[in-house]
Amino acid sequence: MKVTKFTTYRVAPRWMFLKVETDEGVTGWGEPVIEGRARSVETAVHELSELVIGRDPARINDLWQAMYRGGFYRGGPILMSALAGIDQALWDIKGKVLGAPVWQLLGGLVRDRIKVYSWVGGDRPQQVVEDMRRLQRAGFDTFKLNGCEQLQTVDSHRTIDRAVAVVAGVREALGDSVDFGLDFHGRVSVPMAPVLIRELEAFKPLFIEEPVLAEQEEHYPRLAAMTAIPIAAGERMFSRFDFKRVLARGGVAILQPDVSHAGGITECVRIAAMAEAHYVALAPHCPLGPVALAACLHVDFVSRNAVFQEQSMGIHYNQGGELLDYVLNKEDFAFHDGHMLPPSRPGLGVEVNEALVIERSKSAPDWRIPEWRHADGSVAEW
């Protein structure tokens, strides 16, 4: 069997799918994208295709190394996201050829189900309690919300108080019936992170995500030492070599590699094993589409240290497209009391609605990261 063709489709809301074809008619799907830079990743996918077309898709490890090492320059969000989507598609092909889900090929299940959480509140948290109550009725008890809006490098206590009031309102309204993580989204500076963490600790968040930017990883141990709240990070780390430095420093309790950004299933299984060796939990980042979510689930179901899975159904970014729009086997993405079950079909287990993907790709929006600014006109972290 040989790979014969790559086709990419950019679709709403901000996703991109990759179809990889072979000379024996077996096709695989991947989801290579960086939110807001889909066209850049698309170019990288087609550049990397030169190393894959004409070769045996079963040699995933060899192809992965060729794509990673073969260009001399490596790593980073664009190249690793392109590689990730190709890797997912190759695993999809392998599973379909062998008639088995990818998790079976990776050694089999370590659990029967995985807890998933839902986003609430949007970029500027509002209606958080109402969103949680609605999702509680659907069986969810675990959520994530943004922990604040933009913060200056040193900001007023009033800004901190507004952020804390949102979280306090959740506990006041819902008590201990819910768990929630707080995503600082890299919006919080090194000087302000201890202040905000200290004020939030009384409300017992499940974790704090990206308390400072990934490039400030040297501060994670200090922040972890001052709080009982687990620190989570990893969505802006793109290979096991990035994660190696974080694990060596310590401080992070939950790693969050994105299976569409950090080299795909092949690399994220390695990252999960590294985390397990350091007694660090795994919770893959996934505010993306159905192929990305399926790829995450296969990693979750073979990684003992996986604790919960992010998913994008109903997330505030989904304008013009929802995860299940692009899936024919919607029943396989059902929730069971706030959990998901292992994909049961061969490969990744996603039957892509190719006709809809093609149709919507004809008018795909170029989604962009919002440009946020502080009151003084300076650029803020989004």
C-alpha positions as CSV (number, residue, x, y, z in Angstrom):
1,M,0.0,0.0,0.0
2,K,1.2,3.5,-0.8
3,V,0.0,7.0,0.0
4,T,-1.2,8.7,-3.1
5,K,-2.9,12.0,-2.2
6,F,-3.4,14.7,0.4
7,T,-6.5,17.0,0.4
8,T,-7.1,19.7,3.0
9,Y,-10.4,21.4,3.8
10,R,-10.7,24.5,6.0
11,V,-14.2,24.7,7.5
12,A,-16.2,26.7,10.1
13,P,-15.8,27.5,12.9
14,R,-12.0,27.5,12.8
15,W,-10.9,24.0,11.9
16,M,-9.2,22.1,9.1
17,F,-9.5,18.5,8.0
18,L,-7.0,16.4,6.1
19,K,-7.9,13.5,3.9
20,V,-5.0,11.1,3.1
21,E,-5.7,8.6,0.3
22,T,-4.0,5.3,-0.7
23,D,-3.7,3.2,-3.8
24,E,-5.8,0.5,-2.2
25,G,-8.8,2.8,-1.6
26,V,-8.3,3.1,2.2
27,T,-8.5,6.7,3.4
28,G,-7.5,8.4,6.7
29,W,-8.6,11.6,8.3
30,G,-6.6,14.0,10.4
31,E,-7.2,17.5,11.9
32,P,-4.0,19.6,11.5
33,V,-4.7,23.2,12.6
34,I,-3.6,26.1,14.7
35,E,-6.5,28.3,15.7
36,G,-6.2,31.5,13.7
37,R,-3.4,30.2,11.5
38,A,-5.1,27.5,9.4
39,R,-3.7,28.6,6.1
40,S,-0.1,28.5,7.5
41,V,-0.6,25.0,8.7
42,E,-2.2,24.0,5.4
43,T,0.9,25.1,3.6
44,A,3.1,23.1,6.0
45,V,0.9,20.0,5.5
46,H,1.4,20.0,1.8
47,E,5.1,20.6,2.2
48,L,5.4,17.6,4.5
49,S,3.3,15.5,2.1
50,E,6.4,15.2,-0.1
51,L,7.9,13.0,2.6
52,V,4.8,10.8,2.8
53,I,3.2,10.4,-0.7
54,G,4.5,7.3,-2.4
55,R,5.4,5.6,0.9
56,D,3.9,2.9,3.0
57,P,1.4,4.5,5.4
58,A,1.9,1.6,7.9
59,R,5.4,2.9,8.8
60,I,4.1,5.6,11.1
61,N,7.1,5.8,13.3
62,D,9.5,6.1,10.4
63,L,7.3,8.7,8.6
64,W,7.0,10.6,11.8
65,Q,10.8,10.8,12.2
66,A,11.2,11.8,8.6
67,M,8.8,14.6,8.9
68,Y,10.2,15.8,12.3
69,R,13.9,15.5,11.6
70,G,14.0,15.6,7.8
71,G,13.7,19.4,7.4
72,F,16.5,20.3,9.8
73,Y,14.3,23.1,11.4
74,R,11.7,21.5,13.6
75,G,9.2,22.1,16.4
76,G,6.9,25.0,16.9
77,P,3.1,25.3,16.4
78,I,2.9,25.3,12.6
79,L,5.2,22.4,11.8
80,M,4.1,20.2,14.7
81,S,0.4,20.8,14.0
82,A,0.9,19.9,10.4
83,L,2.7,16.7,11.5
84,A,0.0,16.0,14.1
85,G,-2.8,15.9,11.5
86,I,-0.8,13.7,9.2
87,D,0.0,11.3,12.0
88,Q,-3.7,11.1,13.0
89,A,-4.6,10.2,9.4
90,L,-1.9,7.5,9.2
91,W,-3.2,5.9,12.4
92,D,-6.7,6.1,11.0
93,I,-5.6,4.2,7.9
94,K,-3.7,1.6,9.9
95,G,-6.7,0.9,12.1
96,K,-9.0,0.6,9.1
97,V,-6.6,-1.8,7.4
98,L,-6.3,-4.0,10.5
99,G,-10.0,-3.7,11.5
100,A,-9.3,-2.3,14.9
101,P,-9.6,0.9,16.9
102,V,-6.4,2.8,17.3
103,W,-6.4,2.2,21.1
104,Q,-6.3,-1.5,20.4
105,L,-3.2,-1.1,18.3
106,L,-1.6,0.9,21.1
107,G,-1.9,-1.9,23.6
108,G,-5.5,-1.9,24.7
109,L,-7.7,-0.1,27.2
110,V,-6.6,1.0,30.6
111,R,-10.1,2.3,31.5
112,D,-13.7,1.8,30.4
113,R,-14.7,5.5,30.2
114,I,-13.2,9.0,30.5
115,K,-14.7,12.0,32.2
116,V,-15.2,15.0,29.9
117,Y,-15.7,18.6,30.8
118,S,-17.5,21.4,29.1
119,W,-16.6,25.1,28.6
120,V,-18.8,27.7,30.1
121,G,-18.9,31.5,30.2
122,G,-17.0,32.6,27.0
123,D,-13.9,34.7,26.7
124,R,-15.3,37.3,29.1
125,P,-17.0,35.1,31.7
126,Q,-20.7,35.7,32.0
127,Q,-23.8,33.5,32.6
128,V,-21.5,30.9,34.1
129,V,-24.0,29.6,36.6
130,E,-26.8,29.4,34.1
131,D,-24.5,27.5,31.7
132,M,-23.5,25.1,34.4
133,R,-27.0,24.4,35.5
134,R,-28.1,23.6,31.9
135,L,-25.2,21.2,31.5
136,Q,-25.8,19.6,34.9
137,R,-29.2,18.6,33.6
138,A,-27.4,16.8,30.8
139,G,-25.2,14.9,33.3
140,F,-22.1,17.0,33.6
141,D,-20.5,18.0,36.8
142,T,-17.1,19.2,35.6
143,F,-16.5,22.5,33.7
144,K,-13.9,25.0,32.7
145,L,-14.1,28.8,32.5
146,N,-11.8,31.6,31.9
147,G,-10.4,32.9,35.2
148,C,-10.3,36.5,34.2
149,E,-10.4,39.0,31.4
150,Q,-7.3,40.9,30.4
151,L,-4.9,42.0,33.2
152,Q,-2.1,44.6,33.1
153,T,1.4,43.5,34.2
154,V,0.5,45.1,37.5
155,D,-3.2,45.7,37.9
156,S,-5.8,47.1,40.4
157,H,-7.4,45.1,43.2
158,R,-10.7,46.1,41.5
159,T,-9.8,44.0,38.5
160,I,-8.9,41.1,40.7
161,D,-12.1,41.5,42.7
162,R,-14.2,41.3,39.5
163,A,-12.6,38.0,38.5
164,V,-13.0,36.5,41.9
165,A,-16.6,37.5,42.1
166,V,-17.4,35.3,39.1
167,V,-15.9,32.3,40.8
168,A,-17.5,33.1,44.1
169,G,-20.8,33.3,42.4
170,V,-20.4,29.7,41.2
171,R,-19.7,28.3,44.6
172,E,-22.5,30.4,46.2
173,A,-25.1,29.2,43.6
174,L,-24.0,25.6,43.1
175,G,-22.0,24.7,46.2
176,D,-19.9,21.5,45.9
177,S,-22.1,20.0,43.2
178,V,-19.7,21.0,40.5
179,D,-15.9,20.9,39.8
180,F,-14.4,23.5,37.6
181,G,-11.0,24.4,36.2
182,L,-9.9,28.0,35.7
183,D,-8.1,28.9,32.6
184,F,-5.8,31.9,33.0
185,H,-5.1,31.6,29.3
186,G,-1.7,33.3,29.7
187,R,-3.5,36.6,30.4
188,V,-2.0,36.8,33.9
189,S,1.5,38.2,34.4
190,V,4.1,36.8,36.7
191,P,3.6,39.6,39.3
192,M,-0.2,39.2,39.3
193,A,-0.5,35.4,39.2
194,P,0.2,34.9,42.9
195,V,-2.3,37.6,43.8
196,L,-5.1,36.0,41.8
197,I,-4.3,32.5,42.8
198,R,-4.3,33.5,46.5
199,E,-7.7,35.1,46.1
200,L,-9.2,32.1,44.3
201,E,-7.9,29.3,46.5
202,A,-10.9,29.5,48.9
203,F,-13.2,28.4,46.1
204,K,-11.4,25.1,45.5
205,P,-10.9,25.1,41.7
206,L,-10.0,21.8,40.2
207,F,-7.0,23.2,38.5
208,I,-5.5,26.5,37.3
209,E,-4.5,26.3,33.6
210,E,-1.6,28.4,32.1
211,P,-1.2,30.5,35.2
212,V,1.6,32.2,33.3
213,L,2.7,31.8,29.7
214,A,4.5,28.7,28.6
215,E,7.7,30.7,27.9
216,Q,7.7,31.6,31.6
217,E,7.7,27.9,32.7
218,E,10.5,28.6,35.2
219,H,7.9,30.2,37.4
220,Y,5.6,27.1,37.6
221,P,7.5,25.6,40.6
222,R,7.2,28.8,42.6
223,L,3.5,29.2,41.9
224,A,2.9,25.5,42.7
225,A,4.7,25.9,46.0
226,M,2.4,28.7,47.1
227,T,-0.9,27.0,46.5
228,A,-2.8,23.7,47.0
229,I,-4.5,24.1,43.6
230,P,-3.0,21.8,40.9
231,I,-1.2,23.7,38.1
232,A,-2.1,22.6,34.5
233,A,-0.2,23.6,31.4
234,G,0.8,22.4,27.9
235,E,-1.5,23.6,25.1
236,R,1.4,25.8,23.9
237,M,4.1,23.1,24.1
238,F,4.6,21.2,20.9
239,S,6.8,18.2,21.5
240,R,8.1,15.8,24.1
241,F,11.3,18.0,24.2
242,D,9.2,21.0,25.3
243,F,7.5,18.9,28.0
244,K,10.8,17.4,29.1
245,R,12.0,20.8,30.4
246,V,8.7,21.4,32.3
247,L,8.7,17.9,33.9
248,A,12.3,18.4,34.9
249,R,11.5,21.7,36.7
250,G,8.5,20.4,38.4
251,G,5.5,22.4,39.5
252,V,3.0,21.2,36.9
253,A,0.5,18.6,38.2
254,I,-1.5,18.2,34.9
255,L,-0.1,18.1,31.4
256,Q,-2.3,19.3,28.6
257,P,-0.8,18.4,25.2
258,D,-3.0,19.1,22.2
259,V,-3.1,16.0,19.9
260,S,-3.6,18.4,16.9
261,H,-0.6,20.6,18.0
262,A,1.9,18.3,19.7
263,G,2.9,15.9,17.0
264,G,-0.3,13.7,16.9
265,I,-1.1,10.4,18.6
266,T,2.4,9.1,18.2
267,E,4.0,12.0,20.1
268,C,1.2,12.5,22.7
269,V,1.4,8.8,23.8
270,R,5.1,9.4,24.5
271,I,4.3,12.6,26.4
272,A,1.7,10.8,28.4
273,A,4.3,8.1,29.4
274,M,6.8,10.8,30.4
275,A,4.2,12.4,32.6
276,E,3.3,9.1,34.2
277,A,7.0,8.6,35.1
278,H,6.9,11.9,36.9
279,Y,3.5,11.2,38.6
280,V,1.9,13.9,36.6
281,A,-1.7,13.7,35.3
282,L,-2.8,14.0,31.6
283,A,-5.7,16.0,30.3
284,P,-5.4,16.6,26.6
285,H,-6.3,20.0,25.3
286,C,-9.0,19.9,22.6
287,P,-11.3,22.9,21.8
288,L,-11.3,21.6,18.2
289,G,-13.3,19.3,15.9
290,P,-14.3,15.6,15.8
291,V,-11.1,14.1,14.4
292,A,-9.0,15.9,17.1
293,L,-11.4,14.7,19.8
294,A,-11.3,11.1,18.6
295,A,-7.5,11.3,18.5
296,C,-7.5,12.5,22.1
297,L,-9.8,9.7,23.2
298,H,-7.4,7.1,21.8
299,V,-4.6,8.6,23.8
300,D,-6.8,8.8,27.0
301,F,-7.8,5.2,26.7
302,V,-4.2,3.9,26.7
303,S,-2.8,6.3,29.2
304,R,-3.3,5.4,32.9
305,N,-2.6,9.0,34.1
306,A,-5.4,10.5,31.9
307,V,-7.9,12.2,34.2
308,F,-10.4,14.1,32.0
309,Q,-10.9,15.3,28.5
310,E,-11.7,18.7,27.1
311,Q,-14.3,18.8,24.2
312,S,-15.8,21.6,22.2
313,M,-19.5,20.9,21.9
314,G,-21.3,24.2,22.5
315,I,-18.1,26.1,23.1
316,H,-18.3,29.9,22.5
317,Y,-15.9,29.7,19.5
318,N,-18.3,27.5,17.5
319,Q,-19.9,30.0,15.2
320,G,-21.1,28.5,11.9
321,G,-20.1,24.9,12.7
322,E,-20.5,22.4,15.5
323,L,-18.5,19.2,16.2
324,L,-21.3,16.8,15.3
325,D,-22.1,18.7,12.1
326,Y,-19.2,16.9,10.4
327,V,-19.9,13.4,11.9
328,L,-22.2,10.7,10.4
329,N,-21.8,8.3,13.4
330,K,-23.0,10.9,16.0
331,E,-24.1,8.1,18.4
332,D,-20.4,7.3,19.0
333,F,-19.8,10.8,20.4
334,A,-22.6,10.5,23.0
335,F,-22.1,11.5,26.6
336,H,-22.8,9.0,29.4
337,D,-23.2,10.8,32.7
338,G,-20.5,13.3,31.8
339,H,-18.2,10.6,30.4
340,M,-17.3,9.3,26.9
341,L,-16.7,5.6,26.0
342,P,-13.9,4.2,23.9
343,P,-14.3,4.7,20.1
344,S,-15.5,1.3,18.8
345,R,-15.0,1.6,15.0
346,P,-11.8,0.8,13.2
347,G,-9.2,3.5,13.0
348,L,-10.0,6.7,14.8
349,G,-13.7,5.9,14.8
350,V,-14.9,9.0,13.0
351,E,-17.2,8.6,9.9
352,V,-16.6,12.1,8.4
353,N,-19.5,13.7,6.6
354,E,-17.3,14.3,3.6
355,A,-20.0,15.9,1.4
356,L,-20.7,18.5,4.1
357,V,-17.0,19.1,4.7
358,I,-16.5,19.8,0.9
359,E,-19.5,22.0,0.8
360,R,-18.6,24.1,3.8
361,S,-14.9,24.4,2.7
362,K,-16.1,26.4,-0.2
363,S,-16.9,29.3,2.1
364,A,-14.6,28.7,5.1
365,P,-14.0,31.8,7.2
366,D,-10.5,32.9,8.1
367,W,-11.0,32.9,11.9
368,R,-8.6,35.1,13.7
369,I,-7.5,35.5,17.3
370,P,-9.3,38.6,18.7
371,E,-7.1,41.6,19.2
372,W,-7.4,42.7,22.8
373,R,-6.1,45.9,24.2
374,H,-5.8,47.4,27.6
375,A,-7.5,50.7,28.6
376,D,-4.2,52.6,27.8
377,G,-4.2,51.2,24.2
378,S,-1.4,48.7,24.7
379,V,-1.8,45.1,23.3
380,A,-3.2,42.7,25.9
381,E,-2.9,38.9,26.0
382,W,-6.0,37.2,24.7
